Amino acid sequence: MDALPEFEVVQPSTLDEAIALRGRHPESSLLGGGTDLIVNIRRGIVAPSMLIELNRVSELRVIKADARTLEVGSSVKVADLAAHPDVEQHYPVVAQAAKLIAGPTHRNMGTVGGNICLDTRCIYYNQSEWWRGANHHCLKTTGEICHVAPKSRGVCFATYSGDLAPALLTLAAEIDLIGPLGKRTIPLSGLYIGYARQDQPITESTGDGKYYLSLRPGEFVAAVRARNTSGLRSAYEKVRIRRSIEYPVAGVAVALRRDGDKLIDLRVAITGTNPRPVLLDGTAEICDRPLDDRTFQRLDDLVRDQVMAMKTTFTPGHYRRRVASVLVRRVVERLFAA
């Protein structure tokens, strides 16, 4: 769809105003930079009657970073996060992930909250309205079948591709959610429920590519917070078809600590492969030992078992899984040797 449908834009100046508006208009969409939302509106994927633009709410534009803690408001621009000197110094994995999001113009417009809550996507969903109609609408829009996995019995396999989430997951970040019923704080990992499993029903805690966030009606992200860990080394890398703009084939965040020749702490998170950012389970079991071929083999096994090998982009699923595995090894080796 080339022409935008009609909608109203409101601009609250305080957090209380934003909460009240969201409560009165649960069908509304939140607008930060609009780098993803406006594209989806233009494609006819969504058609909200109201956009609540949050950029004037000063409480949501705060960055606090020092050697102990990090706090970032949801309306902080990605470019500002990437260039913040204390974030670069104490939380390099976050700064590096921010610097690799899309292109410079997107980073100057896009917000932290928007990237954290980035819509899942696949080659059947992120197309124009006429294309989707000609190919029979998919499960994530108005269809009844997930074209990625037609035999999935009503489960959507659209992929999460945000860059900030894996970086923050390696720091055990928490997220502040706020809405008409008040404020709550949960682990960032608890925000993502897109497991795309066929052996259990979709619930508030286990979803798929269509139901991928645990936000309650009217809730939105206010801030994300993390604590530093002494001796922690961290970094983020990703592979994409084009150097800028493109979403990741796979993106990998790693945080680790070493004691002499031993790996004593390892956290790995991957994006671009599953309906959620994947914080690898089982990494603690391969610590307290040297970083050798056996360790890397066990790490490869964890990636293979937990990364989804479905074709949701123009690259085969098994290729993305292999890219993720190679990136994990590359970043772990580099950080361990630093």
N, C-alpha and C positions, 0 to 999 in steps of 0.2 A: 504494500500500500504506500503510495507516494505522498498523498495528502494526509496530514494529521487530523484525527477526529477532534471534535470539540471537547475541551476540558477546562476546568477552572483551576487557576494557580493561586494559592494562598501562601503568605509569607509570615509566619509567626516570628516574633522577636524574642520570646522567652520560652523556656522549656515547658512551663505550665501551659502556655497557649498551645504549643505543639501537641502536648498530651491530650488536652481538651478537644482539639480539632480531630485528632486521630480517633478519639473515643466516639465523637459524634458522626464521623464518616469512616467507618471501618473498611469501606470499599475503596478508599483513597490509596494512592501510592505515594511513597516518600521520595522526594527529589533532592539529590545532592548535586553531583556534576551532570547527571543525566547521560553519561557516556554509554550506559547499557540500557537504561529504561527508555530513553527517547527512541533509540534504535528499535526496541521491541514494540513501542507504540506505532512507529512508522511502518513496521512490517505487519501490523495487525495482530500481533501475538497477544497483546493486552490492550485494553481500552478503558483506563480509569476515568471516572468523571471528575475527579479532583486530584491535583498534585499538591502535596504539602512540602514546600521548599524550606529546608532547615538551615540554610547557610547563614541566616541572620541570628541564629540562636548561639550566643557567645559561649554558653556552658558546654556546647558540643564542639568547640574549636580549640580546645586546650591540648597542648603537648607538654608533659612533664617527664623529664628523663634525667636520671643521675646514675651513679654507680650501684644504687640499691634497687630502684624501682622505675618502671615505665608506665605512664598513663597517657592514652591517646583518645581524644574525643572522636566521635563518629563522623563529624563534619570536617575534620582536618583534611586538607588536600594531600593527595598522595605525594606530590612534588615537595611539599613542605616537610612531610615525614622523611622522605628520602634525603633531604639536604640538612636535616637537623644535626648539628655537630655532636650532641650528646647521644643521640640515637646511633649515629655512625660509630662512635667510640665504644659505647657500652653494650649495644644491641645490634651488632653488624648484620646479623641474619635478617633483621627487620628492614634495615636501611637498604640492603642489597636487593631484597624482594621488592621493595617499593620502587627502586630504580629500574627494575626490569618489567614493570607493568606497562603493557601497551607501548605507546609512543609519547614523546614530550607533551604534545597538546592534550592527550588524554590524562596524563599525570597532573597537568596544571588544572584540570577540571574535576577529575574523579576524586572521590572521597574514600576515606578509610572504611567507613561503614558500608559504602556501596561495594567495595571490593570484598569485604568479609561476607556480605550477603549476596554475592554475585549469583545471578541466575544460572542454573545448570543448562547445558546445551548439548546438541548433537546435530548431525548433518541433516536430519529430517525436521528438526524443530526450528533452527535458526535460518529460516529461508523466508522469502516473500510470501504473502498470503496466497497469491495465485499458484505459486510453486507447491505450497503445502496442500492446497485444494486439489491440484492436478494429481498429486501423489497420495491422496487420501490422508487426511489429517491424522497426526500421531496421537498417542495416548496423553502426551503432556499438554496438548491443546484441546481439541474437541473430538478426537478420534477414539477408537477403542482398542487399538493395537500399538505396541511399541515396535516400530519398524526395525530397530536395532536388534531386537530379540523377539520375533513374532510369536514364539511359543512360550513367552514368559508369563502367561496367565495374568495379564493385567498389571505387570510390574514395569515401571519406566526405568530405563538405563541411561538417561541423560547424565552428562559428566560435569562435575564441579571443576572450575579452572582458575579460581582466585589464587593470587600469589601470596598475599599477606597471611592467610590462615595457616599454611604449613609452617611458616617462619615463627608465628606466634605460638603454635602448638608445641614446638620444640622448647619453648620457654615456659610451658605449663601455664599459659595465660588464662585469665578469667575475663568474663564479659559482663558488663552491666546492661540489663534489659529494663526498659521502662515502658509503662502503658497505663491505661485507665485504672487498673487494679493495683498500681504501685510499682515499686522497683524490686528487682531480684538480681542476684549475682550467681552465675553458674560457671563451671569450667568451660572454656571455649569449645572443648571437644564435645560438650553436651549440646551445643547449638546445632551440630550437624548430625542428621539422623538418616541420611541417604544410603542405606545399605543394599538396596535392590536385591533382597533375598526372596526367593519364591516359597520357602518352607515356613514362613510365618506371616501373619497379616500385618498390614500397615497400621501403625499406632502412633501415639504422640512421641514415642522414643525410638521407633524403628520405621523408617520411611523408605523412599526410593528417589529416583531422579526428579519426580514431580513434587513430592512432599519431602523436601530435603533440609528444612530448618524447623527447629522446635519452638519457634515464636508462637506465643498465644495471640488471640485476636486483639488487634490494636497495639501490640508491643512493637518496639523498635530498639535498635542498638544505640546506647548512649555513649559507652566508652569501653575500651579494652585495656586491661592492666596485666603487668607481668613483673616478676621479681628476678633480679640478677642472681647468678650463682658463681661464687668465686672459682676462678680457673676454667670457666666454661668458654670454649671456642666454638664459634658458630659461623655458618655461611649458607648462601642460597644460590642455586644454579638452575637453569632450565634450558630446554631445547625447544625451538619452534621453527616452523617452516621459513618464516621471514624474520629478520632480526628485530623488527619492531612491529607494533600493532597486533600481531598474531597471538592467539592464545597458546599456552604451552602444549607441546606433544606430551611432555612430562616436566614437572618442576620438583626439585628436591631441596628440602631444608634439613640441615644437620647441625646438631649441637653435641659436643663431646668434651670429656675431660680425660686426662691421662696422668698416670703416676709412674714416672720412669718409662719403662717399655710396656707398661700395662694400660689397657683401655679400662677405665673405671666407671665411665658413665657415657651412654650413647642414646641419643634421641634422633629419630629420623621421621620426617613427615613428607608425604608425596601428594602432589596435586596434578590434575589433568587426566586422571585415569579412572576414577570411581565417581559415584554420585555424591561423594563427600571427600574432603581432604583426609588422607589416610595417615594416622599416626601409628607407625609400625608397632605391633605387639611383639613381645619376645626379645627386644634388644637387650634388656637387663640380663638375660640368660647367657649372652655371649660376651659379657664384660668380665673384669677381673682376670684377664688373660692377655697375652701379647696379641698385637694386631698382625696376624699371619694369614696364610692361605686358608687355613681351616676356619678362621673367624669370618673371612670374606665369603666363603662358601655357605656358611650358616646364614650370613646376612643376605646373600642372593636367594636362599631358600625362603626367607621371610618375605622378601619382595615378591617373589614368584607366587607365593601362596595368598598374598593379601592384595595385590594389584589386579584389577579387573582387565581381562583380555577381550574386551568387546570393541567392535568397530563403531565408535561414536564420532569419529572425525574422519578426515580423508586419509589417515594413516591406519594401517591394520592394528588391532588391539595387541597382538603379540609383539609388534615392533615397539609400541609405547611401553610395554612392560620391560622389554630389553633395554630401552633407553633409560628408563627409571633405574634399573639395576646398575647400569654403567655409571650413571650420574652419582648414585649413592656411593659406589666404590671410589670414584674420583674425588668427591668432596671429603669423604672420610679420610682418605690417604693424605690429602692436602692439609686438612686441619690437624691431623695427628703429627705431621711432620713440621708444623709451623713453630 
